[in-house]
């Protein structure tokens, strides 16, 4: 049985032309609709090389907060907000930073359900507020776990 190859989908000249436009393996393979390895093997035969690894462009914080990158990991966002001095590493409800000489685990709470009003909250405070929401209704608790916070500034836009 003859194996079906993707080699007929593009010529060497087509590959060279695309390589001159944008020498990125994934973009070229996407352009031709073939797996990366197919393009890589053909490029290797033609003496073309691709940069391996590379540095990903840092996503602007405002873009993340505006919701343009919904798959951006919450853990990375938490670390970045602390690193860029936007949020302190303490619970905005009870102001704890440590418990029994260990750093506490903080949850990132989205006040009003968006990324413009964020605060840190420990699990104990979060659970208390969620229970309060269930008993009294979400409207009376301001829709966020940080509704009982002492003073939290919204993030700059």
C-alpha positions in Angstrom: 0.0 0.0 0.0 1.4 3.4 -1.0 1.6 5.9 1.8 0.0 9.3 1.1 2.5 12.2 1.5 1.9 16.0 1.9 4.8 16.7 -0.5 2.5 17.4 -3.4 0.8 20.3 -1.6 3.6 22.8 -2.3 6.8 23.1 -4.4 10.3 23.9 -3.3 9.8 27.4 -4.9 6.6 27.9 -2.9 8.5 27.1 0.3 11.4 29.4 -0.6 8.9 32.2 -1.3 7.1 31.7 2.0 10.4 31.5 3.9 11.5 34.9 2.5 8.2 36.4 3.6 8.2 35.0 7.1 10.8 32.4 8.2 8.7 31.0 11.0 8.0 27.2 10.8 4.5 27.2 12.3 3.4 30.1 10.0 4.6 28.3 6.9 3.1 25.0 7.8 -0.2 26.7 8.6 0.0 28.5 5.2 0.3 25.2 3.4 -2.0 23.3 5.7 0.6 20.6 6.5 2.3 19.4 9.8 5.4 21.4 10.9 7.6 18.3 10.4 6.7 18.2 6.7 7.9 21.8 6.2 10.9 21.3 8.4 12.1 18.2 6.5 11.7 19.9 3.1 13.4 23.1 4.5 16.3 21.0 5.8 16.8 19.4 2.4 16.9 22.9 0.9 19.4 24.1 3.5 17.0 26.5 5.2 17.1 26.8 9.0 14.5 27.8 11.6 15.2 29.5 14.9 14.5 27.1 17.7 12.9 28.4 20.9 12.8 32.1 20.5 11.5 34.6 23.0 7.8 35.2 23.3 6.6 38.8 23.1 5.5 40.0 26.6 1.8 40.6 26.6 0.9 44.1 27.8 -0.9 44.0 31.2 -3.7 46.3 29.9 -4.5 43.8 27.2 -4.8 41.0 29.7 -7.0 43.1 32.0 -9.2 44.2 29.1 -9.9 40.5 28.4 -8.1 40.2 25.1 -6.2 37.1 26.3 -8.8 35.0 28.1 -6.4 32.0 28.2 -3.7 33.9 30.1 -3.0 31.9 33.2 -4.3 33.3 36.5 -1.1 32.3 38.4 1.0 34.3 35.9 -1.3 37.2 36.3 -1.1 37.1 40.1 2.7 37.0 40.0 2.9 39.8 37.5 0.5 42.1 39.5 2.7 41.7 42.6 6.0 42.1 40.6 4.7 45.3 39.0 3.6 46.7 42.4 -0.1 46.9 41.4 -1.3 44.6 44.2 0.4 43.9 47.5 0.8 40.3 48.5 -1.8 40.4 51.3 -5.5 39.7 51.8 -7.4 42.8 51.2 -10.2 41.6 53.5 -8.2 40.7 56.7 -4.8 42.1 55.7 -2.9 38.8 56.5 0.3 38.1 54.7 1.6 35.1 56.7 0.1 32.4 58.9 2.3 30.4 61.3 5.5 31.8 59.6 4.4 30.6 56.2 3.2 32.8 53.3 -0.5 32.4 52.8 -2.1 31.3 49.5 -4.1 34.1 48.0 -6.9 34.0 45.5 -7.3 36.6 42.9 -10.9 37.9 43.1 -12.6 39.7 40.2 -14.8 42.4 41.8 -17.9 42.9 39.6 -16.7 40.0 37.4 -14.1 42.0 35.4 -10.4 42.4 35.4 -10.4 46.1 36.2 -11.2 45.7 39.9 -9.0 43.0 41.3 -8.0 42.1 44.8 -6.3 39.4 46.8 -8.3 37.3 49.3 -7.4 34.3 51.4 -9.6 31.2 51.1 -11.1 31.6 54.6 -12.4 35.2 53.8 -13.5 34.1 50.4 -15.6 31.2 51.8 -17.2 33.5 54.3 -18.2 36.0 51.7 -19.5 33.3 49.3 -21.7 31.9 52.2 -22.9 35.4 52.9 -23.8 35.8 49.2 -25.8 32.5 49.2 -27.7 33.5 52.3 -28.4 37.2 51.6 -28.2 37.2 47.8 -25.5 38.5 45.5 -27.0 42.0 45.2 -26.4 42.8 48.9 -22.8 41.7 48.9 -21.6 43.9 45.9 -20.9 40.9 43.6 -17.3 40.3 44.7 -15.5 38.6 47.5 -13.7 41.9 48.2 -16.9 43.7 49.1 -15.9 43.6 52.7 -12.4 44.9 51.9 -11.0 47.8 53.8 -9.5 49.8 51.0 -8.7 48.4 47.5 -7.8 50.7 44.6 -9.1 49.6 41.2 -6.3 48.9 38.8 -5.2 51.7 36.5 -6.7 51.5 33.0 
